[in-house]
Amino acid sequence: MTTDLIAADGSTTTHRRSLRRAIRNWLWPIIGDFPRELLRTKLARFAVAGARYAWYVLLLRRLRTTGGDGVAKTTVAHNVRGMLDLHVERSSRLIDPVAAWAAARRISLTDLTILTIGPRTEGEILNLVSRGFRRRNITALDLISYSPWVQIGDMHSMPYQDASFDVVLAGWVISYSDDKQRAADEIARVAKPGAVIAIGIEWGRKSPEQVAAEHTGYIVGSAKRLPTARAILDLFGDRVDRVYMQVDDQDVAAEETGDLLVVFRLKQPS
């Protein structure tokens, strides 16, 4: 294919356009991204994660659990009951801000190593892949595991070397810690200097005892709750550099429950 360009002086320049190059530069990336884009839908994530859950749990019987020093005593029992939350839409509340930060900085998510703590199922991992993280760069740790993608272990004592990850995602897990400072210290230890940390917890207007009396008969998570997003950041103290997102709206919310969310960067050594 050729295109003739006429300059102001009347001269003509012929430019050749390669159909093959256009396909390679424009069409193929769209086609190649289709499986990843498809995983952004809840139905696709549920289907993939559900099929793998059935294989590993129902057929191969690979579901395993562990405890840990500092873990609230009802943690495993409560989360085993929620294993069928396979699309894990809630994780998008932390993943999307991290993806937006990377896009603003012109950083490719495919190049970043990420640790997700407490994904429970593979749905959160598939959600990370759908946003652009590479599967081989995703490490997952949980007290519950059936998946070869999720290592079994405790966030209070993680089996990783210092400064291992560019991003650490801890969605709705610190609420299950009776030693939140130790959990935060471990997150800071395994994160690289300058790493981005994304943490979410749930808040509620009712006391843990009220929730237990109305729903489960036992207190879900730790009896000691973090009351604000600032309290999450305070666990990391002067290690916090820039705060990219802080959601702390329970004082104006009409709802009974909601989320406290923080996304921040750890300081780099001076």
C-alpha positions in Angstrom: 0.0 0.0 0.0 1.3 3.5 -0.8 0.3 7.0 0.1 1.3 10.2 -1.9 1.8 13.2 0.3 1.8 16.6 -1.4 4.0 19.3 0.2 3.4 23.0 0.2 5.7 23.6 -2.8 3.8 21.1 -4.9 6.4 18.2 -4.6 5.1 14.7 -4.0 6.5 12.2 -1.6 5.4 8.5 -1.7 5.2 6.6 1.6 4.8 2.9 1.6 2.5 1.5 4.3 2.8 -2.1 5.1 -0.4 -4.0 5.8 1.6 -6.5 7.7 3.1 -3.8 9.9 -0.3 -2.3 10.6 -1.6 -5.7 11.6 1.4 -6.3 13.8 1.3 -2.9 15.5 -2.4 -2.4 15.8 -4.5 -5.4 15.3 -2.4 -8.2 16.8 -2.1 -6.5 20.3 -5.9 -6.3 20.4 -6.3 -9.9 19.5 -3.6 -11.0 21.8 -5.1 -9.1 24.7 -8.6 -10.6 24.2 -8.2 -13.5 26.8 -6.9 -11.0 29.4 -9.7 -8.5 28.6 -12.2 -11.3 28.9 -11.1 -12.0 32.4 -12.2 -8.6 33.4 -15.8 -9.8 33.3 -17.0 -11.5 36.5 -18.6 -14.3 34.6 -15.3 -15.3 32.9 -13.4 -15.2 36.1 -16.0 -17.2 37.9 -16.0 -19.8 35.1 -12.2 -20.2 35.0 -11.8 -20.2 38.8 -14.8 -22.4 39.3 -13.5 -25.1 36.9 -10.1 -25.1 38.6 -11.7 -25.1 42.0 -13.8 -28.2 41.1 -10.7 -29.9 39.8 -8.5 -29.3 42.7 -11.0 -29.4 45.6 -13.8 -31.7 44.6 -11.8 -34.2 42.5 -8.3 -34.1 43.8 -9.2 -33.1 47.4 -6.3 -30.7 47.7 -7.8 -28.2 50.1 -5.3 -27.5 52.9 -5.3 -25.1 55.8 -2.9 -23.8 58.4 -2.9 -21.6 61.4 -0.4 -19.1 62.7 0.8 -17.0 65.7 -1.1 -13.8 65.6 -4.0 -15.1 63.5 -7.5 -14.6 65.0 -8.9 -18.0 65.9 -12.0 -17.9 63.7 -10.2 -16.9 60.6 -9.8 -20.2 58.8 -13.3 -21.4 59.6 -15.0 -18.2 58.4 -13.0 -18.0 55.1 -13.5 -21.7 54.2 -17.2 -20.9 54.2 -16.6 -18.2 51.6 -14.6 -20.2 49.2 -17.3 -19.9 46.4 -16.7 -16.2 46.1 -14.7 -17.1 43.0 -14.8 -13.9 40.9 -13.5 -11.8 43.9 -14.9 -8.5 42.6 -13.9 -6.7 45.8 -10.2 -7.0 45.0 -10.7 -4.6 42.1 -11.1 -1.8 44.6 -7.3 -2.1 45.3 -6.1 -3.5 42.0 -7.5 -0.7 39.9 -5.8 2.2 41.8 -2.5 0.3 41.5 -3.0 -0.1 37.8 -3.9 3.6 37.5 -0.7 4.6 39.4 1.4 2.4 37.1 -0.2 3.9 34.0 0.4 7.5 35.2 4.1 6.6 35.8 4.3 4.9 32.4 5.2 1.7 34.2 4.2 -1.7 32.7 2.4 -4.0 35.1 4.0 -6.9 33.2 7.3 -5.9 34.6 6.2 -5.7 38.3 6.4 -8.5 40.9 3.4 -8.6 43.2 2.6 -10.4 46.4 -1.1 -10.9 47.1 -1.8 -11.9 50.7 -4.9 -13.8 51.5 -6.5 -14.2 48.0 -8.4 -17.2 49.3 -9.2 -18.5 45.8 -7.7 -18.1 42.3 -10.2 -15.4 41.4 -8.0 -12.6 42.8 -5.0 -13.9 40.8 -7.1 -13.9 37.6 -8.3 -10.4 38.4 -4.6 -9.3 38.6 -3.9 -11.0 35.3 -6.9 -9.2 33.7 -5.4 -5.9 34.7 -2.0 -6.6 33.1 0.1 -8.4 35.7 1.9 -11.4 34.4 1.0 -14.7 36.0 4.6 -15.7 36.6 5.2 -12.4 38.5 2.3 -13.0 40.9 3.0 -14.7 44.3 0.1 -15.6 46.5 0.1 -16.6 50.2 -2.9 -17.7 52.3 -3.8 -19.8 55.3 -6.0 -21.8 52.9 -4.9 -23.3 49.6 -6.0 -25.8 47.1 -4.2 -24.2 44.2 -0.7 -24.5 42.8 -0.8 -20.8 42.4 -1.3 -20.1 46.2 1.4 -21.0 48.7 0.1 -21.9 52.2 1.5 -19.7 55.0 1.0 -16.9 57.5 1.4 -13.2 56.8 2.9 -12.7 60.2 5.9 -14.9 59.2 6.3 -14.9 55.4 8.7 -17.3 53.7 10.2 -14.6 51.4 13.5 -12.7 51.4 13.7 -9.0 52.3 12.8 -6.6 49.5 11.3 -9.1 47.2 8.2 -7.4 45.7 7.4 -4.2 43.7 3.7 -4.3 44.9 2.1 -5.9 47.9 -1.7 -6.3 48.0 -3.4 -7.1 51.3 -7.1 -7.0 50.7 -9.3 -7.6 53.8 -6.7 -9.7 55.7 -5.2 -7.4 58.4 -8.7 -7.5 60.0 -8.0 -11.2 60.8 -4.8 -10.4 62.7 -4.5 -10.2 66.5 -1.0 -8.7 65.9 -1.5 -6.1 63.2 1.8 -4.3 63.9 3.7 -7.6 63.2 1.7 -8.1 60.0 2.6 -4.6 58.8 6.2 -5.1 59.7 6.3 -8.3 57.6 4.7 -6.5 54.6 7.3 -3.7 54.8 10.1 -6.3 55.1 9.2 -8.3 51.9 8.4 -5.1 49.9 11.2 -3.4 48.0 12.1 0.1 48.9 9.7 2.3 46.9 7.2 -0.5 46.6 3.5 0.3 46.4 1.3 -1.2 49.2 -2.5 -1.6 48.8 -4.5 -2.5 51.9 -8.3 -2.7 52.4 -10.3 -3.6 55.5 -14.0 -3.5 56.2 -15.6 -1.1 58.7 -19.0 -1.5 60.3 -21.2 0.5 62.7 -22.0 -2.6 64.8 -19.6 -4.0 67.4 -18.1 -7.4 66.7 -20.3 -8.8 69.5 -23.4 -7.5 67.8 -22.4 -9.0 64.4 -21.7 -12.3 66.1 -25.1 -12.4 67.9 -27.0 -11.5 64.7 -25.3 -13.7 62.1 -22.6 -16.2 62.9 -22.6 -16.8 66.6 -18.9 -16.0 66.8 -16.7 -12.9 66.2 -15.4 -12.9 62.7 -11.8 -11.7 62.5 -9.9 -10.0 65.3 -11.9 -8.4 68.1 -9.7 -5.3 67.9 -10.5 -3.4 64.8 -8.7 -0.6 62.9 -11.1 2.4 63.1 -9.8 4.5 60.2 -7.6 4.5 57.1 -5.1 6.7 59.1 -4.8 3.8 61.6 -3.7 1.5 58.7 -1.1 4.0 57.6 0.1 4.5 61.2 1.1 0.8 61.3 3.8 1.6 58.8 4.9 4.8 60.6 7.6 6.8 59.0 8.1 4.2 56.3 5.2 5.7 54.4 6.3 8.0 51.6 3.5 9.1 49.3 -0.2 8.2 49.8 -1.9 7.7 46.5 -5.3 6.8 47.7 -7.1 7.1 51.1 -10.8 6.2 51.4 -12.2 6.9 54.9 -15.8 7.9 54.6 -17.6 6.1 57.4 -18.3 9.5 59.1 -20.6 10.6 56.2 -21.8 7.2 54.9 -25.4 6.2 55.4 -24.6 2.5 55.0 -24.0 0.1 57.9 -20.7 -1.2 56.5 -18.1 -0.1 54.0 -14.4 -0.2 53.3 -11.3 1.6 54.5 -8.7 1.7 51.6 -5.1 2.9 51.4 -2.6 2.8 48.5 0.8 4.2 49.4 4.5 4.0 48.5 7.2 2.9 50.9 10.2 5.3 51.4 13.4 4.6 49.5 16.7 4.8 51.4 18.1 8.3 51.3 
